[in-house]
């Protein structure tokens, strides 16, 4: 079975789309599928990273913004030139919708969409939204064709193997804060990392260990590295052991999106900053459930707010224990599948 992913990353888009596609790609490769990626080249792309994981990348090279029709044609040209057939197109892209999907559908057996916005129509056979929402079943009414299979909720979460391995060694947190993790996504376009670091500079009397994680797509990573060196914090860039850091941490400051669910999966209490509009609803719903603290929209969050939330965490042992319990309850039941249910859906056709 041939699988072609259409996904991008950039300094503006971030790295989350590519990372969750890589998690699925690995699972598909393990069951014998041939997996390829079609990705746009540009500042902050992860084409080399994807190739380093063993997946061929067809690079789409064009200057400036293009229409969905042009993007679809470039993707179709890849299929015509290099792939004898494609069984599944898997598209994870906020800028593509039914117009793109209708064009490529003529050249593929099936189309799967990975989404979490529920803000545009799709022409697909399967739609995956791995986030928790209070009213998940109604979100895609009228946005997908009749007969589209909906895979909704954390039970379909796409996790890298390191998270399942780390899961074996985690339990309910004690609520005592001795080690803090800072990770605001691979690109951190709103530079929350430096805001949080300045907060810790004001909190240097605290006896806590701090791990700071950034990706290569973070334009401020060299300043962050220098800051960590001066403060005696551990600096990590573009790592493959994030799950281990999450498992060791007692509390975390981070963004919404996929990494929020990864923290919940490992029962890590966290305070979440909403750094993109697509994170707002899921963060609010997770906070309402009690699995995270919602700090709010990034533009409204100052260094002093991060300092306050760290003080709150240290003083709120019982609240952190409760948050850890609710996080595990929300997504912690997700197990390491023999065959992941998303993979099963694709194999079933």
C-alpha positions as CSV (number, residue, x, y, z in Angstrom):
1,X,0.0,0.0,0.0
2,X,1.4,3.4,-1.0
3,X,0.7,6.4,1.3
4,X,1.4,10.0,0.5
5,X,1.4,12.7,3.2
6,X,0.8,16.3,2.2
7,X,2.0,18.4,5.2
8,X,4.2,21.5,5.8
9,X,6.2,23.2,8.5
10,X,7.7,26.6,8.7
11,X,8.6,29.2,11.3
12,X,5.0,30.5,11.1
13,X,3.2,27.1,10.9
14,X,5.3,25.4,13.5
15,X,6.4,21.7,13.6
16,X,3.3,20.0,15.1
17,X,1.7,18.9,11.9
18,X,4.8,17.2,10.6
19,X,5.5,15.5,14.0
20,X,2.1,14.0,14.2
21,X,2.3,12.8,10.6
22,X,5.7,11.3,11.3
23,X,4.2,9.3,14.2
24,X,1.5,7.9,11.9
25,X,4.0,7.3,9.1
26,X,6.2,5.2,11.4
27,X,3.2,3.0,12.3
28,X,2.2,2.6,8.7
29,X,5.7,1.7,7.7
30,X,5.8,-1.0,10.4
31,X,2.8,-2.8,8.8
32,X,4.4,-2.8,5.4
33,X,3.2,0.4,3.8
34,X,5.4,2.5,1.5
35,X,5.2,6.0,2.9
36,X,6.1,9.3,1.1
37,X,5.8,13.0,2.0
38,X,5.1,16.0,-0.2
39,X,6.3,19.1,1.5
40,X,6.8,22.7,0.6
41,X,10.4,24.0,0.8
42,X,10.9,27.2,2.8
43,X,12.3,28.8,5.9
44,X,11.7,26.4,8.8
45,X,10.7,23.4,6.8
46,X,11.5,19.9,8.2
47,X,12.2,18.2,4.9
48,X,15.6,17.0,6.0
49,X,14.2,15.9,9.3
50,X,11.6,13.7,7.7
51,X,14.2,12.2,5.3
52,X,16.4,11.5,8.3
53,X,13.6,9.3,9.7
54,X,13.7,7.2,6.6
55,X,10.8,8.7,4.5
56,X,11.3,10.0,0.9
57,X,10.3,13.7,0.6
58,X,9.0,15.2,-2.7
59,X,9.9,18.9,-2.3
60,X,7.4,21.4,-3.6
61,X,9.3,24.5,-4.6
62,X,7.5,27.7,-5.5
63,X,7.8,31.4,-4.5
64,X,5.1,33.2,-2.5
65,X,1.5,32.1,-1.7
66,X,-0.3,29.9,-4.3
67,X,-3.9,28.8,-4.7
68,X,-5.2,25.5,-3.6
69,X,-5.6,24.5,-7.2
70,X,-1.9,25.2,-7.9
71,X,-0.9,23.3,-4.8
72,X,-3.1,20.3,-5.8
73,X,-1.6,20.3,-9.3
74,X,1.9,20.2,-8.0
75,X,0.9,17.3,-5.7
76,X,-0.8,15.5,-8.6
77,X,2.4,15.9,-10.7
78,X,4.4,14.2,-8.0
79,X,2.0,11.2,-8.2
80,X,2.1,11.1,-12.0
81,X,5.9,11.3,-12.2
82,X,7.1,9.2,-9.3
83,X,4.4,7.0,-7.9
84,X,2.6,4.3,-9.9
85,X,-0.3,4.4,-7.6
86,X,-1.4,6.0,-4.3
87,X,-3.8,4.2,-2.0
88,X,-4.2,7.0,0.5
89,X,-3.5,10.7,0.5
90,X,-3.2,11.9,4.0
91,X,-3.4,15.7,4.3
92,X,-2.7,17.7,7.4
93,X,-2.9,21.4,6.4
94,X,-5.0,24.2,7.6
95,X,-4.8,26.0,4.3
96,X,-6.2,23.1,2.3
97,X,-9.9,22.1,2.1
98,X,-12.5,20.5,-0.1
99,X,-11.3,22.3,-3.2
100,X,-7.8,20.7,-2.9
101,X,-9.2,17.3,-1.9
102,X,-11.6,17.1,-4.8
103,X,-8.8,17.7,-7.3
104,X,-6.4,15.1,-5.9
105,X,-9.1,12.5,-5.2
106,X,-9.2,11.5,-8.9
107,X,-5.6,10.3,-8.6
108,X,-5.9,8.3,-5.4
109,X,-8.1,5.6,-3.9
110,X,-8.9,7.3,-0.7
111,X,-8.3,10.6,1.2
112,X,-7.8,11.1,4.9
113,X,-7.8,14.5,6.6
114,X,-6.1,15.3,9.9
115,X,-7.8,18.4,11.4
116,X,-8.8,20.1,14.6
117,X,-10.3,23.3,13.5
118,X,-13.7,22.1,12.1
119,X,-13.9,25.4,10.2
120,X,-14.0,24.3,6.6
121,X,-15.6,21.6,4.4
122,X,-13.7,18.5,3.4
123,X,-14.0,15.8,0.7
124,X,-12.5,12.8,2.4
125,X,-13.1,9.2,3.4
126,X,-11.7,9.5,6.9
127,X,-11.2,12.5,9.2
128,X,-9.1,12.3,12.3
129,X,-9.3,14.9,15.1
130,X,-7.4,13.5,18.1
131,X,-8.3,16.4,20.5
132,X,-10.7,16.4,23.4
133,X,-13.7,18.6,23.0
134,X,-16.8,18.7,25.1
135,X,-19.1,18.3,22.1
136,X,-16.8,16.5,19.7
137,X,-19.5,14.5,17.8
138,X,-21.2,17.7,16.5
139,X,-18.2,19.7,15.4
140,X,-18.0,18.2,11.8
141,X,-21.7,18.1,11.0
142,X,-22.1,19.4,7.5
143,X,-18.3,19.6,6.9
144,X,-17.7,16.1,5.7
145,X,-19.6,13.9,3.2
146,X,-22.1,11.3,4.2
147,X,-20.2,8.1,4.9
148,X,-17.0,9.8,6.0
149,X,-15.6,7.9,9.0
150,X,-14.9,10.2,11.9
151,X,-12.0,9.3,14.3
152,X,-12.5,11.7,17.1
153,X,-10.9,12.0,20.5
154,X,-7.7,11.2,22.4
155,X,-8.2,7.4,21.9
156,X,-6.9,8.1,18.4
157,X,-3.9,10.2,19.5
158,X,-0.8,9.8,17.4
159,X,2.1,9.2,19.7
160,X,5.7,8.5,19.0
161,X,7.1,5.3,20.5
162,X,9.0,7.2,23.2
163,X,5.7,8.2,24.8
164,X,4.5,4.7,25.2
165,X,7.9,3.7,26.7
166,X,7.8,6.6,29.1
167,X,4.3,5.7,30.1
168,X,5.5,2.5,31.6
169,X,7.4,4.4,34.3
170,X,5.0,7.3,35.2
171,X,2.3,7.4,37.8
172,X,0.2,10.0,39.5
173,X,2.3,13.0,40.4
174,X,2.9,13.8,44.1
175,X,2.2,17.6,43.6
176,X,5.7,18.5,44.9
177,X,7.6,20.7,42.4
178,X,11.3,20.0,42.1
179,X,11.7,19.9,38.3
180,X,10.0,22.1,35.8
181,X,9.8,21.7,32.0
182,X,9.5,24.6,29.6
183,X,8.4,23.7,26.0
184,X,6.3,25.9,23.8
185,X,6.5,24.0,20.6
186,X,9.2,23.5,18.0
187,X,9.1,27.0,16.6
188,X,7.6,29.0,19.5
189,X,6.7,31.9,17.1
190,X,5.4,34.1,20.0
191,X,8.7,33.6,21.9
192,X,7.0,32.4,25.1
193,X,10.2,30.6,26.1
194,X,12.1,33.8,26.7
195,X,9.1,35.3,28.6
196,X,9.1,32.3,30.9
197,X,12.9,32.4,31.3
198,X,12.7,36.0,32.4
199,X,10.1,34.9,35.0
200,X,12.5,32.4,36.4
201,X,15.2,35.0,36.6
202,X,13.0,36.8,39.0
203,X,12.4,33.5,40.8
204,X,16.1,32.5,41.1
205,X,15.6,31.9,44.9
206,X,13.6,28.8,44.0
207,X,15.3,25.5,44.4
208,X,14.0,23.8,41.3
209,X,15.6,22.2,38.3
210,X,14.6,23.5,34.9
211,X,14.7,21.8,31.5
212,X,14.2,24.1,28.4
213,X,13.3,22.5,25.1
214,X,13.3,24.2,21.7
215,X,13.3,23.1,18.1
216,X,15.6,24.1,15.2
217,X,12.7,26.1,13.9
218,X,12.9,28.4,16.9
219,X,14.4,31.7,15.6
220,X,15.4,32.7,19.2
221,X,17.0,29.4,20.1
222,X,20.6,30.9,20.4
223,X,19.5,33.5,22.9
224,X,17.6,30.9,24.8
225,X,20.7,28.7,24.9
226,X,22.7,31.6,26.3
227,X,20.1,32.4,28.9
228,X,20.1,28.8,30.0
229,X,23.8,28.7,30.3
230,X,23.8,31.8,32.5
231,X,21.0,30.5,34.7
232,X,22.3,26.9,35.0
233,X,19.2,25.4,33.2
234,X,19.4,22.4,31.0
235,X,19.0,23.3,27.3
236,X,17.7,20.8,24.7
237,X,17.3,21.5,21.0
238,X,15.5,19.3,18.4
239,X,15.5,16.2,20.7
240,X,14.0,12.7,20.4
241,X,13.7,12.2,24.2
242,X,11.0,14.8,25.1
243,X,8.8,12.0,26.7
244,X,11.6,11.2,29.2
245,X,11.8,14.9,30.2
246,X,8.0,15.0,30.6
247,X,8.1,11.9,32.7
248,X,10.7,13.3,35.0
249,X,9.1,16.7,35.4
250,X,6.8,17.7,38.2
251,X,5.2,20.7,36.4
252,X,5.4,22.2,33.0
253,X,4.8,25.5,31.2
254,X,3.9,25.0,27.6
255,X,1.7,25.7,24.6
256,X,-1.6,24.1,23.6
257,X,-1.9,21.7,20.7
258,X,-0.3,18.2,20.4
259,X,2.3,18.7,23.2
260,X,-0.5,19.5,25.6
261,X,-2.0,16.1,25.0
262,X,1.4,14.5,25.3
263,X,1.8,16.0,28.8
264,X,-1.7,14.8,29.7
265,X,-0.9,11.3,28.5
266,X,2.1,11.2,30.9
267,X,0.1,12.8,33.8
268,X,2.2,15.9,33.9
269,X,0.5,18.9,35.4
270,X,0.9,21.9,33.2
271,X,-0.1,25.6,32.7
272,X,-1.0,26.2,29.0
273,X,-0.5,29.3,27.0
274,X,-2.7,29.6,23.8
275,X,-0.3,30.5,21.1
276,X,-2.5,29.9,18.1
277,X,-6.2,30.3,17.5
278,X,-6.7,26.6,16.7
279,X,-5.5,25.8,20.3
280,X,-8.1,28.0,22.0
281,X,-11.1,25.6,22.1
282,X,-9.3,22.5,23.1
283,X,-7.3,24.3,25.8
284,X,-10.4,25.8,27.3
285,X,-12.2,22.4,27.2
286,X,-9.2,20.6,28.8
287,X,-9.0,23.3,31.5
288,X,-12.7,22.9,32.1
289,X,-12.1,19.2,32.6
290,X,-9.4,20.0,35.1
291,X,-6.5,18.4,33.2
292,X,-4.6,21.7,32.7
293,X,-4.4,25.3,33.9
294,X,-5.3,27.8,31.1
295,X,-3.1,30.8,31.3
296,X,-4.8,32.5,28.4
297,X,-3.9,34.1,25.0
298,X,-0.2,34.6,24.5
299,X,-0.4,38.4,23.8
300,X,-2.0,38.9,27.2
301,X,0.6,36.8,29.1
302,X,3.6,38.6,30.6
303,X,6.7,37.3,32.4
304,X,5.1,38.3,35.7
305,X,2.2,35.9,34.9
306,X,4.6,33.0,34.4
307,X,6.2,33.9,37.7
308,X,2.8,33.9,39.4
309,X,1.8,30.6,37.9
310,X,5.1,28.9,39.1
311,X,4.5,30.3,42.6
312,X,1.0,29.0,42.5
313,X,2.1,25.5,41.4
314,X,4.7,25.3,44.2
315,X,2.0,26.3,46.7
316,X,-0.7,24.1,45.3
317,X,0.4,20.5,46.0
318,X,-3.2,19.1,46.2
319,X,-4.3,21.0,43.1
320,X,-1.3,19.5,41.1
321,X,-2.2,16.0,42.2
322,X,-5.8,16.6,41.1
323,X,-4.6,18.0,37.8
324,X,-2.3,15.0,37.2
325,X,-5.2,12.6,38.0
326,X,-7.6,14.4,35.6
327,X,-5.0,14.5,32.8
328,X,-4.4,10.7,33.1
329,X,-8.2,10.2,33.2
330,X,-8.7,12.3,30.1
331,X,-6.1,10.6,27.8
332,X,-4.1,8.4,30.0
333,X,-6.1,5.3,29.1
334,X,-4.6,5.4,25.6
335,X,-2.5,2.3,25.4
336,X,0.2,1.1,23.0
337,X,-1.9,-0.7,20.4
338,X,-0.8,-3.8,18.6
339,X,-2.3,-2.0,15.6
340,X,-3.2,1.6,16.1
341,X,-6.9,2.3,15.4
342,X,-6.0,4.9,12.8
343,X,-3.8,2.4,11.0
344,X,-6.7,-0.1,11.2
345,X,-9.0,2.4,9.5
346,X,-6.6,2.9,6.7
347,X,-5.9,-0.7,6.1
348,X,-9.7,-1.4,6.0
349,X,-10.0,1.1,3.3
